[in-house]
Amino acid sequence: MINKVKRLLAFLKGYILAKRGKHLSREKIDKMQLKAFNAFRRNVLVKSSFYSLYSTDNLAQFPVINKAIHMNNFDTINTQELVKEDALNIAIQSERSRNFKPEYKGFSVGLSSGTSGNRGLFVVSEQEQAQWVGYIIGKMLPLSIKKHRVAFFLRANNNLYQSANGLMISFQFFDLINGISANIDELNNFSPTLLIAPGSVLRRIAQSPTRISPSRVIAVAEVLEHEDRQIIEQRFNIKVEQIYQCTEGFLAASCSAGNLHLNEDTCIIEKQWLDKSTGRFSPIVTDLRRTTQPVVRYLLDDVLIEDTTPCECGSAMTRIKNIEGRCDDVLKFKGITGADVDVFSDYIRNTIISSSNEIEHYKLTQTDKNKVLIEIHPLTPKIINNITQGLDNLCLRLSVISPEYTFKAIPLKVGMEKQRRVVRLFNG
């Protein structure tokens, strides 16, 4: 009974926070963050042997870490004396068995998909789950006397998601390991009011013979490509929304005007600028709600583009124009002056997708300073010629030397990994 009451209170706390945050001014957001971090350090970080060394309320005095550092220090960062290898073994076994219910000492564990090159691990308590559910419902779903039916397509399930069941939501996980076509009948029977999946999966669902008519469609887990958005919106006749969530937290969501805002009522997100003139930065995240596995000044390898235009929804939280992808998806070409030049992935994506309406799937990989592999479906001489010309023109505009192109056919399929359209393997 006590646990149920605690979960309910945590749910209500998350729900109220989400509703209240939409109406805060920038000044109030900053004051709330400062107050929340001070409480977070005193009540949570003192229980972490890694962070208890920092006896200051000044966030800037804490170290900036990345996934590799966080995982290497997992045992001392978490507040419950959890052992990384034990948690990993449970998470890995859940991935292999596709049974995501097992817990570790009463905590839910899961793996990130590791697109940054380092496998991630997250651990949450029942109260953290309940507060997350309350917050995401308050953020994304309108009040309704009818229960929302949420269909969720992702690489892996977790107790965090299943905890939403019964709290204004009927939740059903669809395993991507089974493929899209194998899930269509079950999806039709479930008839979701809310459909959540990676953009590439939403596109395949939109192109399938499904009969569903969701009232909301939300893209997660990967960059939402422009051409995918168009196909999805045309099929379901509604605007695609986005949730920006990763192992490190629920970081951003679409507002009522359809724009993406950082969740600065629950997270402090500092900016590591990559190109301030264009608004590009990598987020340094401090999640003020994570009590089991604290996330403090955690540098993500995503590239976000800030939009300083005031949003018509009225929110003072930072507006994001676009999520470009991973920092290692920023290519490095040789400039005509001899210096290396960063070529951001949206330039590459826009060039490729605008070269032909026939392209259904693609991936570009930089394998060396002057070499790229371009995998395309379908692969035709006309598409090869158009892409080559488009990329050459792009290189000319950016004052870089065109690389050597190699083209290869790629099958049209949606796998279990996050889509990475533009990848740099070359580190020089």
KEDREN-711581 format. One line per 2 residues: number of its first residue (from 0); their letters; for each residue x, y, z of C-alpha. Coordinates in steps of 0.5 Angstrom, whole numbers, plus 500, padded with zeros to 3 digits. Last residue first. Example, Ala and Ser with C-alpha at 12.3 -4.5 7.8 and 13.67 -1.06 7.14 Angstrom:
<sites>
1) sa) 527 498 514 ~ 525 491 516
</sites>
This chain:
<sites>
427) gn) 584 524 422 ~ 578 520 425
425) fl) 575 517 419 ~ 569 513 421
423) rv) 564 519 419 ~ 557 517 419
421) vr) 551 520 415 ~ 544 516 415
419) rq) 545 513 422 ~ 538 510 423
417) ke) 538 507 430 ~ 539 500 431
415) mg) 534 494 431 ~ 533 494 423
413) vk) 528 497 418 ~ 530 494 411
411) lp) 531 497 404 ~ 537 493 402
409) ia) 543 497 400 ~ 547 498 393
407) kf) 554 501 393 ~ 557 507 391
405) ty) 564 509 392 ~ 565 517 391
403) ep) 572 520 392 ~ 572 526 396
401) si) 570 533 393 ~ 575 539 395
399) vs) 572 544 400 ~ 570 551 399
397) lr) 563 550 402 ~ 560 552 396
395) lc) 564 548 391 ~ 563 542 396
393) ln) 556 542 395 ~ 556 543 388
391) dl) 560 536 388 ~ 555 533 393
389) gq) 550 535 388 ~ 553 532 382
387) ti) 555 526 385 ~ 548 525 387
385) nn) 545 526 381 ~ 550 521 377
383) ii) 549 516 382 ~ 541 517 382
381) kp) 541 516 374 ~ 546 510 374
379) tl) 541 507 379 ~ 542 504 386
377) ph) 535 503 389 ~ 536 504 395
375) ie) 543 507 396 ~ 550 506 400
373) il) 555 512 399 ~ 562 510 401
371) vk) 566 516 402 ~ 573 518 401
369) nk) 578 524 401 ~ 580 524 409
367) dt) 578 516 409 ~ 572 512 410
365) qt) 566 517 410 ~ 560 513 410
363) lk) 554 516 407 ~ 547 512 408
361) yh) 541 511 404 ~ 534 509 403
359) ei) 528 510 399 ~ 531 514 393
357) en) 526 515 388 ~ 525 523 389
355) ss) 532 524 386 ~ 538 529 388
353) si) 534 533 393 ~ 535 527 398
351) it) 542 527 397 ~ 543 534 398
349) nr) 539 535 404 ~ 542 529 407
347) iy) 549 532 406 ~ 548 539 408
345) ds) 544 536 414 ~ 550 532 416
343) fv) 555 538 418 ~ 561 539 414
341) dv) 567 541 418 ~ 573 543 414
339) da) 580 541 415 ~ 585 546 413
337) gt) 589 545 406 ~ 586 552 403
335) ig) 582 548 398 ~ 579 545 404
333) kf) 580 538 406 ~ 573 534 408
331) kl) 571 533 415 ~ 564 530 416
329) vd) 560 531 422 ~ 556 524 424
327) dc) 562 523 429 ~ 558 529 433
325) rg) 551 525 433 ~ 545 527 430
323) ei) 542 533 427 ~ 537 535 432
321) nk) 533 541 429 ~ 530 548 430
319) ir) 531 547 438 ~ 527 552 442
317) tm) 530 554 449 ~ 524 554 454
315) as) 520 560 455 ~ 514 557 452
313) gc) 509 562 449 ~ 506 557 444
311) ec) 508 562 439 ~ 515 561 439
309) pt) 520 566 440 ~ 525 566 435
307) td) 532 564 438 ~ 532 557 434
305) ei) 538 553 437 ~ 541 547 433
303) lv) 543 541 436 ~ 548 536 435
301) dd) 548 530 439 ~ 555 527 442
299) ll) 552 528 449 ~ 556 531 455
297) yr) 554 529 462 ~ 554 535 466
295) vv) 551 531 472 ~ 546 525 471
293) pq) 545 521 477 ~ 544 514 477
291) tt) 539 512 483 ~ 536 519 484
289) rr) 535 522 477 ~ 530 528 477
287) ld) 535 534 476 ~ 538 531 470
285) tv) 544 535 468 ~ 546 535 461
283) ip) 551 538 457 ~ 548 539 450
281) sf) 552 539 444 ~ 551 546 440
279) rg) 550 549 433 ~ 546 556 433
277) ts) 549 557 426 ~ 554 563 428
275) kd) 555 559 435 ~ 558 553 431
273) lw) 560 547 435 ~ 558 551 442
271) qk) 558 546 448 ~ 551 548 451
269) ei) 549 547 458 ~ 542 543 459
267) ic) 539 544 466 ~ 534 538 466
265) td) 527 538 469 ~ 524 544 468
263) en) 529 545 462 ~ 525 540 458
261) lh) 528 543 451 ~ 523 545 446
259) ln) 521 542 439 ~ 516 546 435
257) ga) 509 543 433 ~ 505 549 436
255) sc) 502 545 442 ~ 510 544 444
253) sa) 514 538 441 ~ 518 535 446
251) al) 525 535 449 ~ 530 532 454
249) fg) 527 526 457 ~ 534 523 460
247) et) 541 520 459 ~ 539 514 456
245) cq) 536 518 451 ~ 530 522 449
243) yi) 528 527 444 ~ 520 527 443
241) qe) 518 529 436 ~ 511 531 433
239) vk) 509 529 426 ~ 503 533 424
237) in) 497 530 422 ~ 494 527 415
235) fr) 496 520 417 ~ 499 518 410
233) qe) 501 525 408 ~ 504 526 415
231) ii) 508 520 415 ~ 510 521 408
229) qr) 512 528 409 ~ 516 527 415
227) de) 520 521 412 ~ 522 526 407
225) he) 525 531 412 ~ 528 526 416
223) lv) 527 525 423 ~ 533 524 427
221) ea) 533 518 431 ~ 530 515 438
219) va) 523 518 437 ~ 518 520 432
217) iv) 511 522 435 ~ 504 521 432
215) rs) 498 523 435 ~ 490 522 433
213) ps) 492 515 430 ~ 488 512 424
211) ir) 490 505 424 ~ 488 501 417
209) tp) 495 498 416 ~ 497 496 409
207) sq) 504 499 410 ~ 507 505 407
205) ai) 505 509 413 ~ 508 503 418
203) rr) 515 504 413 ~ 515 511 415
201) lv) 514 511 422 ~ 519 506 422
199) sg) 524 511 419 ~ 522 516 424
197) pa) 523 512 430 ~ 516 510 433
195) il) 511 512 437 ~ 503 512 435
193) lt) 498 515 439 ~ 490 513 439
191) ps) 492 506 437 ~ 488 501 434
189) fn) 490 495 438 ~ 487 490 433
187) nl) 491 494 427 ~ 497 494 431
185) ed) 497 486 432 ~ 495 485 424
183) in) 501 490 422 ~ 507 487 427
181) as) 509 481 422 ~ 510 487 417
179) ig) 514 491 421 ~ 520 487 423
177) ni) 520 482 429 ~ 526 485 432
175) ld) 522 491 432 ~ 518 489 438
173) ff) 512 492 439 ~ 510 495 446
171) qf) 503 496 448 ~ 501 501 453
169) si) 494 503 455 ~ 494 509 458
167) ml) 491 514 463 ~ 495 511 469
165) gn) 494 503 468 ~ 500 502 463
163) as) 505 507 464 ~ 510 503 468
161) qy) 511 499 462 ~ 515 504 459
159) ln) 520 504 465 ~ 519 497 465
157) nn) 523 496 459 ~ 522 494 452
155) ar) 528 494 446 ~ 529 496 439
153) lf) 523 501 439 ~ 516 501 437
151) fa) 511 504 442 ~ 503 503 441
149) vr) 499 508 446 ~ 492 507 447
147) hk) 490 513 451 ~ 484 512 456
145) ki) 478 515 455 ~ 476 521 460
143) sl) 481 525 457 ~ 486 530 459
141) pl) 491 532 453 ~ 497 528 452
139) mk) 505 530 451 ~ 507 534 457
137) gi) 503 532 462 ~ 503 524 460
135) iy) 511 525 460 ~ 511 528 467
133) gv) 507 523 470 ~ 510 517 467
131) wq) 517 520 469 ~ 515 521 476
129) aq) 512 514 476 ~ 519 511 473
127) eq) 523 515 478 ~ 518 512 484
125) es) 519 505 481 ~ 527 506 481
123) vv) 531 507 475 ~ 538 504 472
121) fl) 541 506 465 ~ 546 503 462
119) gr) 550 505 455 ~ 554 502 450
117) ng) 560 506 447 ~ 560 507 440
115) st) 556 513 439 ~ 550 509 437
113) gs) 550 504 443 ~ 543 502 443
111) sl) 542 504 450 ~ 541 498 455
109) gv) 536 497 460 ~ 535 496 468
107) sf) 529 497 472 ~ 531 497 480
105) gk) 528 492 485 ~ 535 489 487
103) ye) 536 488 479 ~ 530 487 475
101) pk) 527 482 470 ~ 521 485 466
99) fn) 525 486 459 ~ 524 479 457
97) rs) 526 479 449 ~ 531 473 451
95) re) 537 476 448 ~ 536 484 450
93) sq) 533 481 457 ~ 540 477 458
91) ia) 544 484 456 ~ 540 488 461
89) in) 541 483 467 ~ 548 482 465
87) la) 549 489 465 ~ 546 490 472
85) de) 551 485 475 ~ 557 488 471
83) kv) 555 495 473 ~ 555 494 481
81) le) 549 497 485 ~ 551 501 491
79) qt) 545 505 491 ~ 547 512 490
77) ni) 550 511 483 ~ 556 514 481
75) td) 561 510 484 ~ 559 503 481
73) fn) 558 507 474 ~ 565 510 474
71) nm) 567 507 467 ~ 560 507 465
69) hi) 560 515 466 ~ 567 516 463
67) ak) 565 512 457 ~ 558 516 456
65) ni) 561 523 457 ~ 563 527 463
63) vp) 564 535 465 ~ 566 535 472
61) fq) 563 539 477 ~ 565 546 479
59) al) 560 549 474 ~ 554 546 478
57) nd) 556 551 484 ~ 552 548 490
55) ts) 559 546 492 ~ 561 540 496
53) yl) 564 536 490 ~ 567 530 493
51) sy) 560 527 494 ~ 559 526 486
49) fs) 563 520 486 ~ 561 517 492
47) sk) 554 518 490 ~ 549 519 497
45) vl) 551 526 497 ~ 549 527 490
43) vn) 542 525 492 ~ 539 530 498
41) rr) 544 536 498 ~ 546 536 491
39) fa) 539 535 488 ~ 536 540 493
37) nf) 542 545 490 ~ 540 543 483
35) ak) 532 544 484 ~ 534 551 487
33) lq) 538 553 481 ~ 533 550 476
31) mk) 527 554 479 ~ 531 560 479
29) di) 533 559 472 ~ 526 557 470
27) ke) 523 563 474 ~ 527 568 470
25) rs) 525 565 463 ~ 518 565 465
23) lh) 514 559 467 ~ 508 557 463
21) kg) 509 551 460 ~ 513 548 466
19) rk) 507 548 470 ~ 503 542 466
17) al) 510 538 466 ~ 511 539 474
15) iy) 504 538 475 ~ 504 531 472
13) gk) 511 529 475 ~ 509 531 482
11) lf) 502 527 481 ~ 506 521 478
9) al) 511 521 484 ~ 505 522 489
7) lr) 502 516 486 ~ 508 512 486
5) kv) 509 513 494 ~ 502 511 495
3) kn) 503 505 491 ~ 509 503 495
1) im) 506 505 502 ~ 500 500 500
</sites>
